[in-house]
Amino acid sequence: MELPTLIATLRSALESNTVPQLREQLDDVHPADLASALIEFAPNDLWTLLTVFPRAEQAEVFGYLPAEEQVALSISISRRKLAPIIRQMSSDERADLFNRLSEEQRETLLPALAQAEREDLLRLTSHEEGTAGAIMTSDYAILGQELNVAQALDSLRREAPDKETIYSAYVVDGARQLIGVVTLRDLILAPLQMPIEELINHDPIYAAVAMPQEEVAALIAKYDLLALPIVNNEHQMVGIVTYDDAMDVVAAEATEDFHKTATIGKLETSVKDASIGLLYRKRVLWLVILVFGNIFSGAGIAHFEGTISSHIALLFFLPLLIGSSGNAGAQSGTLMVRALATGEIKLRDWGNLLGKECLVAGLLGLTMAAAVVGLGWWRGGYDIAVVVAATMMLVVLAGSLIGLSLPFLLSRFKLDPATASGPLITSIADVAGVVLYFSIATWYLGL
C-alpha cells in the first residue's frame, strides 16, 4: 500500500470510528511503512491506531517511530499503557527510549517493569554515549560448548522469539567468557550428533564495551558481520551490536560530519523538528568567526589599493580567482576528511599525498589558467592576462594544499577534521587568493 493511500485509510478509519476493522486491511503492511504513516497523526490518534495491533506488533511499530515521536507518545499515554510496549521492545531500542526520557518519566516507568527487565535496562543505559555499550543489545543467543548439534538447534528454536538474531550463536563458559561463535548455517548442515565444539570458531571478531561506536561499525563493515559480540574487561560476553544498528551509527556519523563540513554544530533532532532557536545557536558561532576571518581578505585588498587604482580591471577577476581557490580547497578537503574518517589514510600519509596533490593541483591550475587567459586578454590586455593566468595557477595550487593539509593538522591536535571542510577552508583559501593575486599584479606590473 502506498504511503498516501495508507494515511488516507487510517484517517478515514478515525473519522468513521471503524479503527477496530483496520487490522485485516493492514496485515500486509510492513511495520516501518505503518510507522511512516502514523507520524502524520497527533499522539492521541496515533495511540488509538496503534492499539489495533497485538502487543508484540505494537512494540515493533513503536520501534520504527522517530525518536521524537516515541518520546511524545510516551509522555501522552499512561504508564499502564506504555509499560507493556516497553517490555515487548528489543533491549537496545528500550534503552534508547529510556535515555531520551526525562528523569521524572524514567522514575515513573521503572517500577512498571519486571526486575530482570529493569536491571537489564539500567545496565545498558549505564554505558557512555558513543561507545559499543551504548548501542549494543542483550538479546543474543548463547550456547554451552558441551552441546551437540541437535541440542544446539533445539536451544536456538526455543530462544528465537526473544532474540535479536540467531544466525550467529555465541559459545560461553560458566563465567560467561566468550569462547567462540557458531553459525546457524554450520549447525543446519552438520550431523545432529556432532559436538558443536567441532564447529566453533575459536577466534571470533569482537569488540570491547568501551570501543567507540564508529570503530564498531567499521569492524562490522570490514568483516561483513551480521552481529559483533561485545565483551567487558574480563572478556565476559555482555551484548552484541547488529549490522542494522551499525548502519544507524554510520548514517548518524555521516550526517554529523556533513553538518560539520558546513560548520554547523551537531543537531540532536531532525531539521524539521528543530526550533528556530536551536538552528540559530548551531549556526551562529562559526558564521561570526568566519566574518572576522574574512576581515583579512579586506585587509589584503586595502593593502593593495594602489595596485587596484592603477589597474581597475583587476577587480573584475577578483571573485573568479578567489572563488576558484576556495573551490579547489573544498574539493581537496572533502577528499581528505572522508579518507581520514574511513581510515583509508593516516597522519603519516600526509607527505606522500602532498606530492600527489601538488601534481594534480598543478594540472588543474594549468587547465583553469588556459580557460581564463583569453578573458584576461579581452578585459585588460596582455599584462592583465598574464597576471590572471599566473594567479589562477597559484591560487588553485594554494587552495588545494590548504584543503589537503588542514584536516591533517586538526587530526594531529585531536580535533575533528570534518570541521576543516567547507566554509573554513574556503575562507582561508580566499585570504590566500587575495594576497597572491595582488602580490603577483604588483610585482609583474611594476607598481
Secondary structure, DSSP 8 states (H G I E B T S, - for coil): --HHHHHHHHHHHHHTT-GGGHHHHTTTS-HHHHHHHHTTS-HHHHHHHHTTS-HHHHHHHHHHS-HHHHHHHHHHS-HHHHHHHHHHS-HHHHHHHHHHS-HHHHHHHGGGS-HHHHHHHHHHTTS-TTBHHHH-BS-EEEEETT-BHHHHHHHHHHHGGG-SEEEEEEEE-TT-BEEEEEEHHHHHHS-TTSBGGGT-BSS---EETTSBHHHHHHHHHHHT-SEEEEE-TT-BEEEEEEHHHHHHHHHHHHHHHHHHHTT----SS-TTT--HHHHHHHHHHHHHHHHHHTHHHHHHHHHTHHHHHH-TTHHHHHHHHHHHHHHHHHHHHHHHHHHHHHTSS-GGGHHHHHHHHHHHHHHHHHHHHHHHHHHHHHHH-HHHHHHHHHHHHHHHHHHHHHHHHHHHHHHHTT--GGGGTTHHHHHHHHHHHHHHHHHHHHHHTT-
